[in-house]
Amino acid sequence: MTAQVLERTIDLAGCGNFRDLGGYEARDGRTVRWRMLFRSDALIWLTHEDLETLRDLGIRLVAGYDLRTGEEVDQIHRGVVYDSGETAHHHLPFFPTFGNDRERMREIAHATGQVGGENYLQLLEQASPCFKGLFDKLADLSMLPAAYYCAAGKDRTGMVSAVLLRTLGISDEQIIEDYALTDAPTEERLRARMKALGRDPSEALNRERMKAHPATMEHFLAGFDRLHGSVEEFLLSCEITESTIERVRQNLLEG
């Protein structure tokens, strides 16, 4: 039987980093299922036209897993994708709040493109409840297909993708490749988004800081191993059970 090969990146007017996690090859010979799990920038940017595009491709999202802080969620409407009630919004903040030093946390959350990846490791220490909630959802087949997302679809979404793909037995080379596919928003898109958020559009124009450099993910994965030993040890430290981990693998892998 010929393996199914679909387009990974889906061209949409609103979201610029909406793509399928399917097709990556696990070490045990299985592959990640297509059209089951998607990573994205914030789904608030999906347009009605985008929803038609997804429907035409046979994509029906049961759930959206929102990794942003409560402060980010409160800034703007959750998006038209949730208006019909067919897609449920689940708030699973990667870290709880921007806290007192709001500008510093925004910088870490939205512009962590430093080659060392140290900011990623700092944020990961706060993310146990997020991973616990997400894995519990992904272990339930009725909660799929779904998309998970942060603001730009690069940093928090990138770390979640790395942990998920490692859980599924995907090589670091493919994880780094997936991270590097993340595109910095165009200047036009950045201006429109900043305006919608009530912020000065000139703040958003440093696109270089928003690029996904492969070395950042390389250093993050090395640091992850140094701090946590293995992905299984990390997940268990988040109080995710072995049976939940296995159900996630069963739901997301085939072959």
C-alpha positions in Angstrom: 0.0 0.0 0.0 1.3 3.4 -0.9 1.7 5.8 2.1 -0.6 8.8 2.1 1.3 12.0 1.5 -0.5 15.3 2.0 0.5 18.9 2.0 2.0 19.8 5.4 1.7 23.6 5.2 -1.8 24.8 4.5 -2.0 28.2 2.8 -4.5 30.4 4.6 -5.3 34.0 4.5 -5.4 34.5 8.3 -3.0 32.0 9.9 0.5 31.9 8.4 1.8 28.9 10.3 -1.0 26.4 10.2 0.4 23.0 9.3 -0.1 19.3 9.7 2.0 17.3 12.1 1.4 14.2 10.1 3.8 12.1 8.0 6.9 12.2 10.2 8.5 8.7 10.6 9.0 7.2 14.0 11.9 5.0 14.9 9.6 1.9 15.2 8.5 2.2 11.6 5.2 3.9 12.2 4.3 7.4 11.0 2.4 10.3 12.5 -1.2 10.2 11.2 -2.1 12.9 8.7 -5.1 15.3 9.3 -5.3 14.5 13.1 -3.2 17.2 14.8 -2.1 20.6 13.6 0.2 23.3 14.9 -0.5 26.9 14.2 -0.2 30.6 15.1 -3.3 31.9 17.0 -6.5 30.6 15.5 -8.1 34.0 16.2 -6.7 35.0 12.8 -8.6 32.4 10.8 -11.1 34.0 8.5 -14.4 32.6 7.2 -12.6 32.0 3.9 -10.0 29.9 5.7 -12.7 27.8 7.3 -14.0 27.1 3.8 -10.5 26.1 2.7 -10.2 23.7 5.7 -13.6 22.2 5.0 -12.7 21.7 1.3 -9.6 19.8 2.5 -11.8 17.6 4.7 -10.4 19.2 7.9 -12.9 19.5 10.7 -11.3 20.7 14.0 -13.0 19.2 17.1 -10.9 21.3 19.4 -8.4 24.1 19.6 -5.8 24.0 22.4 -4.8 27.5 23.2 -1.3 27.8 24.8 -1.5 31.6 25.4 -1.8 33.3 28.7 -5.2 34.4 30.1 -4.1 38.0 29.5 -3.5 37.2 25.8 -6.8 35.4 25.5 -8.6 38.4 27.1 -7.1 40.9 24.6 -9.2 39.8 21.6 -12.1 37.6 20.5 -11.2 33.9 20.4 -11.9 33.7 16.7 -14.6 32.8 14.2 -13.4 29.2 14.2 -15.3 28.8 17.5 -18.5 30.7 16.6 -20.4 27.7 15.2 -19.8 25.6 18.3 -18.3 22.7 16.2 -14.8 23.5 17.5 -14.3 23.7 21.3 -11.9 26.2 22.8 -9.6 24.7 25.5 -7.3 27.1 27.3 -4.0 25.3 28.3 -1.6 28.2 29.0 2.0 27.2 28.6 2.9 29.5 31.4 0.2 31.0 33.7 0.7 34.7 33.3 3.0 37.5 32.2 3.3 38.4 35.9 4.7 41.6 37.3 7.5 41.9 34.7 5.1 41.9 31.8 7.5 43.3 29.2 10.2 40.8 30.0 7.8 37.9 29.8 6.4 39.2 26.5 10.0 39.3 25.2 10.6 35.7 26.3 7.3 34.5 25.0 7.2 36.2 21.6 10.9 36.7 20.6 12.9 33.8 21.9 14.8 33.3 18.7 18.2 33.3 20.5 20.5 30.6 19.3 21.1 29.3 22.9 17.5 28.4 23.4 17.9 29.2 27.1 14.6 31.2 27.2 12.8 28.1 26.0 14.2 26.1 28.9 13.1 28.8 31.4 9.6 28.7 30.1 9.4 24.9 30.1 9.8 24.9 33.8 6.4 26.5 34.2 4.6 24.3 31.6 3.8 21.1 33.5 0.1 21.8 33.9 -0.1 22.6 30.1 1.5 19.3 29.1 -0.7 17.4 31.6 -3.9 19.0 30.2 -2.8 18.5 26.6 -1.8 14.9 26.9 -5.0 14.1 28.7 -6.9 15.6 25.8 -4.9 13.9 23.1 -5.3 10.5 24.8 -9.1 10.8 24.1 -9.8 10.1 20.4 -13.0 12.1 20.5 -10.9 15.2 21.1 -9.2 14.9 17.7 -8.7 16.2 15.0 -7.4 19.3 16.8 -4.9 22.2 16.6 -2.7 23.7 19.3 -1.3 27.2 19.0 0.3 30.2 20.8 0.6 33.7 19.4 3.0 33.2 16.5 3.1 29.4 16.3 6.9 29.4 16.9 8.1 29.3 20.5 5.5 27.8 22.8 4.0 25.8 20.0 7.5 24.8 18.9 8.4 23.4 22.4 5.1 21.5 22.6 5.8 20.1 19.1 9.2 19.0 20.1 8.0 17.1 23.2 5.1 15.6 21.3 7.2 14.4 18.4 9.8 13.0 20.8 7.0 11.1 22.6 6.0 9.6 19.2 9.6 8.5 18.6 10.4 11.1 15.9 14.1 11.8 15.4 15.6 15.1 16.5 16.5 15.8 12.8 12.8 15.8 11.9 11.9 17.8 15.0 14.4 20.5 14.0 13.2 20.4 10.4 9.6 20.9 11.6 10.6 23.8 13.8 12.5 25.5 10.9 9.4 25.4 8.7 7.9 28.1 10.9 7.7 31.3 9.0 8.0 34.8 10.4 4.8 36.9 9.6 5.0 39.3 6.7 5.3 43.0 7.5 1.7 43.5 6.3 0.4 40.7 8.5 2.4 42.0 11.5 1.0 45.5 11.2 -2.6 44.2 10.9 -2.2 42.0 14.0 -0.6 44.7 16.1 -3.4 47.1 15.1 -6.0 44.5 16.1 -4.3 44.1 19.5 -4.4 47.8 20.0 -0.6 48.1 19.9 1.8 50.3 18.0 2.4 48.5 14.6 6.0 49.8 14.6 6.8 47.5 17.6 6.3 44.4 15.4 8.7 45.0 12.5 11.7 43.1 13.7 11.0 40.0 11.7 14.6 38.7 12.1 13.9 38.1 15.8 10.8 36.1 14.9 12.5 33.6 12.6 12.8 30.0 13.6 16.5 29.2 13.6 17.3 25.5 13.6 20.2 26.0 16.1 17.6 27.3 18.6 15.8 24.0 18.6 19.1 22.0 18.6 20.2 23.8 21.8 16.7 23.4 23.3 16.7 19.6 22.7 20.2 19.3 24.2 19.2 21.3 27.2 16.0 19.3 27.6 18.1 16.1 27.7 20.5 17.6 30.2 17.7 18.7 32.6 15.2 15.9 32.2 17.1 12.8 30.9 14.3 11.6 28.6 10.9 12.7 27.3 9.3 9.9 29.4 10.9 11.2 32.6 9.7 14.7 31.8 6.2 13.6 31.1 6.0 11.5 34.3 7.3 14.6 36.2 4.2 16.4 34.8 2.0 13.7 36.4 1.1 12.2 33.0 0.6 8.5 33.4 2.3 5.8 31.3 -1.2 4.6 30.1 -2.0 8.2 28.9 1.3 8.4 27.0 0.6 5.1 25.3 -2.9 6.2 24.3 -1.5 9.4 22.8 0.9 7.2 20.7 -2.0 4.9 19.6 -4.1 7.9 18.6 -1.4 9.7 16.7 0.7 7.0 15.1 -0.2 4.5 12.4 1.5 1.7 10.5 
